[in-house]
């Protein structure tokens, strides 16, 4: 895929927009997101979202070559 700044920003935007938002406002919430099982699942979710975004941008870049 193209590695220009515009495509990289598009990949990041698509990735972040496809992931759920996690706001933590308490110590209990902070402890919950620190659990290893939660971290591993979230890391996997981020990797999958990133790969999907790369495929999307590669198939349809938002600029002229």
C-alpha positions in Angstrom: 0.0 0.0 0.0 1.0 3.6 -0.4 3.0 4.9 2.6 2.5 8.6 2.0 1.3 10.8 5.0 -2.2 11.1 3.7 -2.7 7.3 3.4 -1.1 6.7 6.8 -3.5 9.2 8.3 -6.4 7.6 6.6 -5.4 4.2 8.0 -5.1 5.6 11.5 -8.4 7.4 11.3 -10.2 4.3 10.0 -8.6 2.2 12.7 -9.5 4.5 15.5 -13.1 5.0 14.2 -13.7 1.2 14.1 -12.6 0.6 17.7 -14.8 1.0 20.7 -14.1 4.0 23.0 -12.9 3.3 26.5 -13.1 6.1 29.0 -11.9 5.5 32.5 -13.1 7.7 35.3 -12.4 5.6 38.4 -9.7 3.5 40.0 -11.9 0.4 39.4 -12.1 1.1 35.7 -8.4 1.7 35.5 -7.7 -1.6 37.2 -10.1 -3.4 34.9 -8.3 -2.2 31.7 -5.0 -3.2 33.3 -6.0 -6.9 33.4 -3.7 -9.0 31.1 -6.7 -10.8 29.5 -8.3 -7.4 28.6 -5.0 -6.1 27.3 -4.4 -9.1 25.1 -7.9 -8.9 23.6 -7.6 -5.1 23.0 -4.2 -5.5 21.3 -5.7 -8.2 19.1 -8.7 -5.9 18.3 -6.3 -3.1 17.4 -4.2 -5.3 15.1 -7.3 -6.6 13.3 -8.7 -3.1 12.9 -5.4 -1.8 11.6 -5.2 -4.6 9.0 -8.7 -4.0 7.8 -8.0 -0.2 7.5 -4.8 -1.0 5.5 -6.8 -3.2 3.1 -9.5 -0.5 2.7 -7.0 2.3 2.0 -5.0 0.1 -0.4 -8.1 -0.7 -2.3 -9.2 2.9 -2.5 -6.5 5.5 -1.8 -7.9 9.0 -1.2 -5.4 10.7 -3.6 -4.2 10.7 -7.1 -1.1 8.7 -7.9 
